[in-house]
Structures are given as structure tokens and as C-alpha cells.
Amino acid sequence: MALTLRLTEEQDRLLTELAAAERRSKNEIVIMAIEEKAARDDKSARVRAAFDYVIERDAGILAKLADA
């Protein structure tokens, strides 16, 4: 699938520098960025879900601690 990115000159310069530093193509760098962002978002969602679970599970204890 083809995709055209509309980048500023500065963004294109940064992408070019990243690609050169990694010895990868610009396309590979963009794909890596997309995959890393998706992984971070997924991890954040899992952490939020775990936090919500603990808050719900330990609501009574947390309320007692807040009142102490």
C-alpha cells in the first residue's frame, strides 16, 4: 500500500538523519515509529487497566488509609 507523507523540511531532515544513523531506509524508520507508538499505547492501556483493577479491589483499604 502506498502512502505519501507531507513533512516539513525540518521533519524530513530529521527523518533523513535518523535513517542514516540507523542505516535504514526512511520507510523502515517510519514503520518502526508506528510500531513503537502502538506498543507504548498498548502498554499504557494495560497499566491503566491494572491500576483500575487494584483501585477497585483495594477500595476499602485505600479508604481506611485516606482516613488515617
N, CA, C and O atoms as a CHARMM CRD file, in Angstrom:
* protein
*
  272
    1    1 MET  N      0.84600  -1.17000   0.00000 PROA 1      0.00000
    2    1 MET  CA     0.00000   0.00000   0.00000 PROA 1      0.00000
    3    1 MET  C      0.89300   1.23600   0.00000 PROA 1      0.00000
    4    1 MET  O      1.85700   1.30700   0.76300 PROA 1      0.00000
    5    2 ALA  N      0.58900   2.17400  -0.82000 PROA 2      0.00000
    6    2 ALA  CA     1.37100   3.40500  -0.92500 PROA 2      0.00000
    7    2 ALA  C      0.84000   4.45200   0.04500 PROA 2      0.00000
    8    2 ALA  O     -0.35500   4.50900   0.33500 PROA 2      0.00000
    9    3 LEU  N      1.75200   5.27100   0.53500 PROA 3      0.00000
   10    3 LEU  CA     1.38900   6.34400   1.44700 PROA 3      0.00000
   11    3 LEU  C      2.31700   7.51300   1.17800 PROA 3      0.00000
   12    3 LEU  O      3.52900   7.34300   1.04200 PROA 3      0.00000
   13    4 THR  N      1.74600   8.68100   1.10300 PROA 4      0.00000
   14    4 THR  CA     2.54400   9.88800   0.93600 PROA 4      0.00000
   15    4 THR  C      2.54400  10.64300   2.25200 PROA 4      0.00000
   16    4 THR  O      1.48500  10.92900   2.81100 PROA 4      0.00000
   17    5 LEU  N      3.72300  10.96500   2.74400 PROA 5      0.00000
   18    5 LEU  CA     3.83200  11.76400   3.95900 PROA 5      0.00000
   19    5 LEU  C      4.10100  13.20700   3.57700 PROA 5      0.00000
   20    5 LEU  O      4.94800  13.49000   2.73000 PROA 5      0.00000
   21    6 ARG  N      3.39000  14.09600   4.19600 PROA 6      0.00000
   22    6 ARG  CA     3.63300  15.52000   3.98100 PROA 6      0.00000
   23    6 ARG  C      4.41000  16.02900   5.18600 PROA 6      0.00000
   24    6 ARG  O      3.83700  16.29500   6.24300 PROA 6      0.00000
   25    7 LEU  N      5.70600  16.16000   5.01600 PROA 7      0.00000
   26    7 LEU  CA     6.59100  16.57700   6.09300 PROA 7      0.00000
   27    7 LEU  C      7.12800  17.97100   5.81900 PROA 7      0.00000
   28    7 LEU  O      7.29500  18.38300   4.67100 PROA 7      0.00000
   29    8 THR  N      7.39200  18.68000   6.89800 PROA 8      0.00000
   30    8 THR  CA     8.09100  19.94700   6.74200 PROA 8      0.00000
   31    8 THR  C      9.54200  19.63400   6.37800 PROA 8      0.00000
   32    8 THR  O      9.98600  18.49100   6.49100 PROA 8      0.00000
   33    9 GLU  N     10.26000  20.64000   5.95000 PROA 9      0.00000
   34    9 GLU  CA    11.67400  20.42800   5.63700 PROA 9      0.00000
   35    9 GLU  C     12.42600  19.93500   6.86800 PROA 9      0.00000
   36    9 GLU  O     13.29400  19.06700   6.76700 PROA 9      0.00000
   37   10 GLU  N     12.09300  20.48500   8.01600 PROA 10     0.00000
   38   10 GLU  CA    12.75100  20.07500   9.26200 PROA 10     0.00000
   39   10 GLU  C     12.43800  18.61600   9.59300 PROA 10     0.00000
   40   10 GLU  O     13.33900  17.86200   9.96100 PROA 10     0.00000
   41   11 GLN  N     11.19100  18.21300   9.46700 PROA 11     0.00000
   42   11 GLN  CA    10.82000  16.82400   9.73400 PROA 11     0.00000
   43   11 GLN  C     11.51900  15.87800   8.76900 PROA 11     0.00000
   44   11 GLN  O     11.98100  14.80900   9.16600 PROA 11     0.00000
   45   12 ASP  N     11.59500  16.27100   7.50100 PROA 12     0.00000
   46   12 ASP  CA    12.27500  15.43700   6.51500 PROA 12     0.00000
   47   12 ASP  C     13.76100  15.34100   6.83100 PROA 12     0.00000
   48   12 ASP  O     14.36400  14.27900   6.67600 PROA 12     0.00000
   49   13 ARG  N     14.35200  16.44700   7.27500 PROA 13     0.00000
   50   13 ARG  CA    15.77100  16.42400   7.64300 PROA 13     0.00000
   51   13 ARG  C     15.99100  15.47600   8.81900 PROA 13     0.00000
   52   13 ARG  O     16.93400  14.68400   8.81500 PROA 13     0.00000
   53   14 LEU  N     15.11700  15.55700   9.82600 PROA 14     0.00000
   54   14 LEU  CA    15.23200  14.66600  10.98200 PROA 14     0.00000
   55   14 LEU  C     15.06600  13.20400  10.58400 PROA 14     0.00000
   56   14 LEU  O     15.80900  12.33900  11.04800 PROA 14     0.00000
   57   15 LEU  N     14.09700  12.93700   9.73200 PROA 15     0.00000
   58   15 LEU  CA    13.87500  11.57100   9.26500 PROA 15     0.00000
   59   15 LEU  C     15.08700  11.06200   8.50300 PROA 15     0.00000
   60   15 LEU  O     15.49900   9.91500   8.67600 PROA 15     0.00000
   61   16 THR  N     15.65400  11.90600   7.66800 PROA 16     0.00000
   62   16 THR  CA    16.84900  11.53300   6.90900 PROA 16     0.00000
   63   16 THR  C     18.00700  11.22900   7.85400 PROA 16     0.00000
   64   16 THR  O     18.72700  10.24900   7.65800 PROA 16     0.00000
   65   17 GLU  N     18.19000  12.06100   8.87300 PROA 17     0.00000
   66   17 GLU  CA    19.26800  11.84300   9.84000 PROA 17     0.00000
   67   17 GLU  C     19.05900  10.55600  10.63300 PROA 17     0.00000
   68   17 GLU  O     20.00300   9.80000  10.85900 PROA 17     0.00000
   69   18 LEU  N     17.82400  10.31300  11.05100 PROA 18     0.00000
   70   18 LEU  CA    17.52800   9.07200  11.77500 PROA 18     0.00000
   71   18 LEU  C     17.81600   7.85000  10.91100 PROA 18     0.00000
   72   18 LEU  O     18.42200   6.88000  11.36800 PROA 18     0.00000
   73   19 ALA  N     17.38200   7.90900   9.68000 PROA 19     0.00000
   74   19 ALA  CA    17.59800   6.78600   8.76300 PROA 19     0.00000
   75   19 ALA  C     19.08800   6.54400   8.55400 PROA 19     0.00000
   76   19 ALA  O     19.54000   5.39900   8.55300 PROA 19     0.00000
   77   20 ALA  N     19.84200   7.60700   8.37800 PROA 20     0.00000
   78   20 ALA  CA    21.28400   7.46000   8.17300 PROA 20     0.00000
   79   20 ALA  C     21.95800   6.89000   9.42000 PROA 20     0.00000
   80   20 ALA  O     22.81800   6.01500   9.32300 PROA 20     0.00000
   81   21 ALA  N     21.56400   7.39000  10.58500 PROA 21     0.00000
   82   21 ALA  CA    22.16000   6.91700  11.83600 PROA 21     0.00000
   83   21 ALA  C     21.86100   5.44400  12.08500 PROA 21     0.00000
   84   21 ALA  O     22.69800   4.71900  12.62200 PROA 21     0.00000
   85   22 GLU  N     20.67900   5.00800  11.69900 PROA 22     0.00000
   86   22 GLU  CA    20.26300   3.61400  11.90500 PROA 22     0.00000
   87   22 GLU  C     20.65000   2.70900  10.73900 PROA 22     0.00000
   88   22 GLU  O     20.51100   1.48700  10.80500 PROA 22     0.00000
   89   23 ARG  N     21.14100   3.34000   9.67000 PROA 23     0.00000
   90   23 ARG  CA    21.45400   2.61100   8.43400 PROA 23     0.00000
   91   23 ARG  C     20.23000   1.84400   7.93500 PROA 23     0.00000
   92   23 ARG  O     20.29100   0.66400   7.58900 PROA 23     0.00000
   93   24 ARG  N     19.12700   2.57000   7.91800 PROA 24     0.00000
   94   24 ARG  CA    17.85300   2.02500   7.45300 PROA 24     0.00000
   95   24 ARG  C     17.24600   3.01500   6.47300 PROA 24     0.00000
   96   24 ARG  O     17.70400   4.15000   6.34700 PROA 24     0.00000
   97   25 SER  N     16.21600   2.56800   5.78800 PROA 25     0.00000
   98   25 SER  CA    15.51500   3.47800   4.87800 PROA 25     0.00000
   99   25 SER  C     14.56800   4.36300   5.68400 PROA 25     0.00000
  100   25 SER  O     14.23100   4.05400   6.82700 PROA 25     0.00000
  101   26 LYS  N     14.15100   5.44600   5.08100 PROA 26     0.00000
  102   26 LYS  CA    13.16200   6.30900   5.72200 PROA 26     0.00000
  103   26 LYS  C     11.88500   5.52000   5.98600 PROA 26     0.00000
  104   26 LYS  O     11.25400   5.68100   7.03100 PROA 26     0.00000
  105   27 ASN  N     11.51300   4.67700   5.04900 PROA 27     0.00000
  106   27 ASN  CA    10.31500   3.85800   5.19800 PROA 27     0.00000
  107   27 ASN  C     10.42200   2.96600   6.43500 PROA 27     0.00000
  108   27 ASN  O      9.46800   2.85200   7.20400 PROA 27     0.00000
  109   28 GLU  N     11.57600   2.33700   6.62500 PROA 28     0.00000
  110   28 GLU  CA    11.76000   1.47600   7.79700 PROA 28     0.00000
  111   28 GLU  C     11.65900   2.27700   9.09300 PROA 28     0.00000
  112   28 GLU  O     11.08500   1.80600  10.07500 PROA 28     0.00000
  113   29 ILE  N     12.21200   3.48000   9.09500 PROA 29     0.00000
  114   29 ILE  CA    12.15500   4.32200  10.29100 PROA 29     0.00000
  115   29 ILE  C     10.71000   4.69900  10.61000 PROA 29     0.00000
  116   29 ILE  O     10.30500   4.67600  11.77200 PROA 29     0.00000
  117   30 VAL  N      9.94200   5.03900   9.59900 PROA 30     0.00000
  118   30 VAL  CA     8.52800   5.38600   9.80900 PROA 30     0.00000
  119   30 VAL  C      7.76400   4.17400  10.34200 PROA 30     0.00000
  120   30 VAL  O      6.96300   4.31000  11.26700 PROA 30     0.00000
  121   31 ILE  N      7.99800   3.00600   9.77700 PROA 31     0.00000
  122   31 ILE  CA     7.32900   1.78600  10.24300 PROA 31     0.00000
  123   31 ILE  C      7.69700   1.50100  11.69500 PROA 31     0.00000
  124   31 ILE  O      6.83100   1.17200  12.50600 PROA 31     0.00000
  125   32 MET  N      8.98100   1.62600  12.02300 PROA 32     0.00000
  126   32 MET  CA     9.41900   1.40400  13.40400 PROA 32     0.00000
  127   32 MET  C      8.73100   2.37300  14.36300 PROA 32     0.00000
  128   32 MET  O      8.31500   1.98000  15.45200 PROA 32     0.00000
  129   33 ALA  N      8.61200   3.63300  13.96300 PROA 33     0.00000
  130   33 ALA  CA     7.96600   4.63700  14.81000 PROA 33     0.00000
  131   33 ALA  C      6.49900   4.28600  15.05400 PROA 33     0.00000
  132   33 ALA  O      6.00100   4.41500  16.17200 PROA 33     0.00000
  133   34 ILE  N      5.82200   3.84700  14.01500 PROA 34     0.00000
  134   34 ILE  CA     4.41100   3.45700  14.14100 PROA 34     0.00000
  135   34 ILE  C      4.27400   2.27300  15.09100 PROA 34     0.00000
  136   34 ILE  O      3.41600   2.27900  15.97300 PROA 34     0.00000
  137   35 GLU  N      5.11500   1.26300  14.91400 PROA 35     0.00000
  138   35 GLU  CA     5.04400   0.06800  15.75800 PROA 35     0.00000
  139   35 GLU  C      5.39100   0.38200  17.20900 PROA 35     0.00000
  140   35 GLU  O      4.75100  -0.13500  18.12400 PROA 35     0.00000
  141   36 GLU  N      6.40100   1.22800  17.42700 PROA 36     0.00000
  142   36 GLU  CA     6.77100   1.60200  18.79100 PROA 36     0.00000
  143   36 GLU  C      5.65700   2.39600  19.47100 PROA 36     0.00000
  144   36 GLU  O      5.38000   2.18700  20.65200 PROA 36     0.00000
  145   37 LYS  N      5.02500   3.29200  18.74300 PROA 37     0.00000
  146   37 LYS  CA     3.90700   4.07400  19.29800 PROA 37     0.00000
  147   37 LYS  C      2.75200   3.15400  19.66900 PROA 37     0.00000
  148   37 LYS  O      2.15800   3.30400  20.73600 PROA 37     0.00000
  149   38 ALA  N      2.43300   2.21200  18.80300 PROA 38     0.00000
  150   38 ALA  CA     1.34900   1.26800  19.08500 PROA 38     0.00000
  151   38 ALA  C      1.67200   0.43400  20.32200 PROA 38     0.00000
  152   38 ALA  O      0.79400   0.18400  21.14900 PROA 38     0.00000
  153   39 ALA  N      2.92300   0.00400  20.45300 PROA 39     0.00000
  154   39 ALA  CA     3.33000  -0.79100  21.61200 PROA 39     0.00000
  155   39 ALA  C      3.23300   0.03100  22.89700 PROA 39     0.00000
  156   39 ALA  O      2.77800  -0.47600  23.92200 PROA 39     0.00000
  157   40 ARG  N      3.65600   1.29100  22.85200 PROA 40     0.00000
  158   40 ARG  CA     3.56100   2.16200  24.03200 PROA 40     0.00000
  159   40 ARG  C      2.10800   2.38200  24.42700 PROA 40     0.00000
  160   40 ARG  O      1.76600   2.32800  25.60800 PROA 40     0.00000
  161   41 ASP  N      1.25500   2.63000  23.44100 PROA 41     0.00000
  162   41 ASP  CA    -0.16400   2.84100  23.73400 PROA 41     0.00000
  163   41 ASP  C     -0.78300   1.59900  24.35000 PROA 41     0.00000
  164   41 ASP  O     -1.57400   1.69800  25.28800 PROA 41     0.00000
  165   42 ASP  N     -0.42600   0.42400  23.82900 PROA 42     0.00000
  166   42 ASP  CA    -0.94800  -0.83200  24.36100 PROA 42     0.00000
  167   42 ASP  C     -0.47400  -1.02900  25.79700 PROA 42     0.00000
  168   42 ASP  O     -1.25600  -1.42600  26.66100 PROA 42     0.00000
  169   43 LYS  N      0.79600  -0.75400  26.05200 PROA 43     0.00000
  170   43 LYS  CA     1.33500  -0.90700  27.40400 PROA 43     0.00000
  171   43 LYS  C      0.64600   0.05700  28.35700 PROA 43     0.00000
  172   43 LYS  O      0.30500  -0.31800  29.47800 PROA 43     0.00000
  173   44 SER  N      0.43900   1.29200  27.92200 PROA 44     0.00000
  174   44 SER  CA    -0.24200   2.27800  28.76400 PROA 44     0.00000
  175   44 SER  C     -1.65500   1.81800  29.10600 PROA 44     0.00000
  176   44 SER  O     -2.10500   1.97600  30.24100 PROA 44     0.00000
  177   45 ALA  N     -2.34200   1.25900  28.14000 PROA 45     0.00000
  178   45 ALA  CA    -3.70800   0.77000  28.37400 PROA 45     0.00000
  179   45 ALA  C     -3.69800  -0.37900  29.37600 PROA 45     0.00000
  180   45 ALA  O     -4.56600  -0.45500  30.24600 PROA 45     0.00000
  181   46 ARG  N     -2.71900  -1.26900  29.25500 PROA 46     0.00000
  182   46 ARG  CA    -2.63500  -2.39500  30.19200 PROA 46     0.00000
  183   46 ARG  C     -2.30600  -1.91300  31.60000 PROA 46     0.00000
  184   46 ARG  O     -2.84700  -2.43400  32.57500 PROA 46     0.00000
  185   47 VAL  N     -1.42600  -0.92400  31.71500 PROA 47     0.00000
  186   47 VAL  CA    -1.07800  -0.37600  33.02900 PROA 47     0.00000
  187   47 VAL  C     -2.29100   0.30700  33.64700 PROA 47     0.00000
  188   47 VAL  O     -2.56100   0.13200  34.83500 PROA 47     0.00000
  189   48 ARG  N     -3.02700   1.08700  32.84900 PROA 48     0.00000
  190   48 ARG  CA    -4.24300   1.74000  33.35800 PROA 48     0.00000
  191   48 ARG  C     -5.26500   0.70900  33.83400 PROA 48     0.00000
  192   48 ARG  O     -5.89800   0.88800  34.87400 PROA 48     0.00000
  193   49 ALA  N     -5.42100  -0.36600  33.07100 PROA 49     0.00000
  194   49 ALA  CA    -6.37800  -1.40900  33.44900 PROA 49     0.00000
  195   49 ALA  C     -5.95400  -2.07200  34.75700 PROA 49     0.00000
  196   49 ALA  O     -6.79400  -2.34000  35.61600 PROA 49     0.00000
  197   50 ALA  N     -4.67000  -2.33600  34.91300 PROA 50     0.00000
  198   50 ALA  CA    -4.17000  -2.94700  36.14600 PROA 50     0.00000
  199   50 ALA  C     -4.37000  -1.99900  37.32700 PROA 50     0.00000
  200   50 ALA  O     -4.77100  -2.42500  38.41000 PROA 50     0.00000
  201   51 PHE  N     -4.09100  -0.72400  37.11700 PROA 51     0.00000
  202   51 PHE  CA    -4.27900   0.27800  38.16500 PROA 51     0.00000
  203   51 PHE  C     -5.74800   0.34900  38.57600 PROA 51     0.00000
  204   51 PHE  O     -6.06200   0.35900  39.76600 PROA 51     0.00000
  205   52 ASP  N     -6.64200   0.39900  37.59800 PROA 52     0.00000
  206   52 ASP  CA    -8.07800   0.44400  37.88300 PROA 52     0.00000
  207   52 ASP  C     -8.51800  -0.78900  38.66200 PROA 52     0.00000
  208   52 ASP  O     -9.33800  -0.69100  39.57400 PROA 52     0.00000
  209   53 TYR  N     -7.97200  -1.95200  38.30300 PROA 53     0.00000
  210   53 TYR  CA    -8.30700  -3.19700  38.99800 PROA 53     0.00000
  211   53 TYR  C     -7.88800  -3.11300  40.46600 PROA 53     0.00000
  212   53 TYR  O     -8.66200  -3.46400  41.35600 PROA 53     0.00000
  213   54 VAL  N     -6.66800  -2.65100  40.71400 PROA 54     0.00000
  214   54 VAL  CA    -6.16800  -2.55500  42.08800 PROA 54     0.00000
  215   54 VAL  C     -6.98400  -1.54300  42.88600 PROA 54     0.00000
  216   54 VAL  O     -7.31900  -1.79200  44.04400 PROA 54     0.00000
  217   55 ILE  N     -7.30300  -0.41700  42.28100 PROA 55     0.00000
  218   55 ILE  CA    -8.11400   0.59900  42.96900 PROA 55     0.00000
  219   55 ILE  C     -9.47500   0.02100  43.35800 PROA 55     0.00000
  220   55 ILE  O     -9.95100   0.23900  44.47200 PROA 55     0.00000
  221   56 GLU  N    -10.09000  -0.70700  42.44700 PROA 56     0.00000
  222   56 GLU  CA   -11.39700  -1.30100  42.73400 PROA 56     0.00000
  223   56 GLU  C    -11.27300  -2.39500  43.78200 PROA 56     0.00000
  224   56 GLU  O    -12.06600  -2.45300  44.72100 PROA 56     0.00000
  225   57 ARG  N    -10.27800  -3.26200  43.62400 PROA 57     0.00000
  226   57 ARG  CA   -10.10000  -4.39000  44.53500 PROA 57     0.00000
  227   57 ARG  C     -9.79100  -3.91700  45.94700 PROA 57     0.00000
  228   57 ARG  O    -10.29500  -4.48400  46.91700 PROA 57     0.00000
  229   58 ASP  N     -8.96600  -2.88100  46.07000 PROA 58     0.00000
  230   58 ASP  CA    -8.49700  -2.43700  47.37900 PROA 58     0.00000
  231   58 ASP  C     -9.15400  -1.13300  47.83800 PROA 58     0.00000
  232   58 ASP  O     -8.58100  -0.39800  48.64200 PROA 58     0.00000
  233   59 ALA  N    -10.33900  -0.85000  47.33300 PROA 59     0.00000
  234   59 ALA  CA   -11.01100   0.41000  47.65700 PROA 59     0.00000
  235   59 ALA  C    -11.19000   0.58600  49.16400 PROA 59     0.00000
  236   59 ALA  O    -10.97300   1.67600  49.69200 PROA 59     0.00000
  237   60 GLY  N    -11.57700  -0.46300  49.84300 PROA 60     0.00000
  238   60 GLY  CA   -11.79400  -0.37900  51.29000 PROA 60     0.00000
  239   60 GLY  C    -10.52000  -0.04300  52.04100 PROA 60     0.00000
  240   60 GLY  O    -10.51400   0.83500  52.90400 PROA 60     0.00000
  241   61 ILE  N     -9.46700  -0.72600  51.72200 PROA 61     0.00000
  242   61 ILE  CA    -8.17600  -0.47900  52.37800 PROA 61     0.00000
  243   61 ILE  C     -7.69400   0.93700  52.08100 PROA 61     0.00000
  244   61 ILE  O     -7.20800   1.63500  52.97000 PROA 61     0.00000
  245   62 LEU  N     -7.83200   1.35000  50.84200 PROA 62     0.00000
  246   62 LEU  CA    -7.39000   2.69500  50.46200 PROA 62     0.00000
  247   62 LEU  C     -8.20200   3.77100  51.18000 PROA 62     0.00000
  248   62 LEU  O     -7.66000   4.80900  51.55900 PROA 62     0.00000
  249   63 ALA  N     -9.48800   3.52900  51.36400 PROA 63     0.00000
  250   63 ALA  CA   -10.33400   4.48600  52.08600 PROA 63     0.00000
  251   63 ALA  C     -9.89000   4.59200  53.54300 PROA 63     0.00000
  252   63 ALA  O     -9.83400   5.69000  54.09700 PROA 63     0.00000
  253   64 LYS  N     -9.57200   3.45100  54.16800 PROA 64     0.00000
  254   64 LYS  CA    -9.09500   3.46400  55.55600 PROA 64     0.00000
  255   64 LYS  C     -7.77300   4.21100  55.66200 PROA 64     0.00000
  256   64 LYS  O     -7.56100   4.97100  56.60700 PROA 64     0.00000
  257   65 LEU  N     -6.89300   4.00000  54.70500 PROA 65     0.00000
  258   65 LEU  CA    -5.61200   4.70900  54.71400 PROA 65     0.00000
  259   65 LEU  C     -5.81000   6.21000  54.53800 PROA 65     0.00000
  260   65 LEU  O     -5.09900   7.01100  55.14400 PROA 65     0.00000
  261   66 ALA  N     -6.76500   6.58300  53.71500 PROA 66     0.00000
  262   66 ALA  CA    -7.03400   8.00400  53.48800 PROA 66     0.00000
  263   66 ALA  C     -7.57000   8.66900  54.75500 PROA 66     0.00000
  264   66 ALA  O     -7.29800   9.84200  55.01000 PROA 66     0.00000
  265   67 ASP  N     -8.33000   7.91400  55.54200 PROA 67     0.00000
  266   67 ASP  CA    -8.91400   8.45200  56.77200 PROA 67     0.00000
  267   67 ASP  C     -7.93300   8.44900  57.93600 PROA 67     0.00000
  268   67 ASP  O     -8.17100   9.10900  58.94700 PROA 67     0.00000
  269   68 ALA  N     -6.84500   7.72200  57.80700 PROA 68     0.00000
  270   68 ALA  CA    -5.88600   7.58700  58.92400 PROA 68     0.00000
  271   68 ALA  C     -5.08600   8.84700  59.15000 PROA 68     0.00000
  272   68 ALA  O     -4.24400   8.89100  60.04700 PROA 68     0.00000
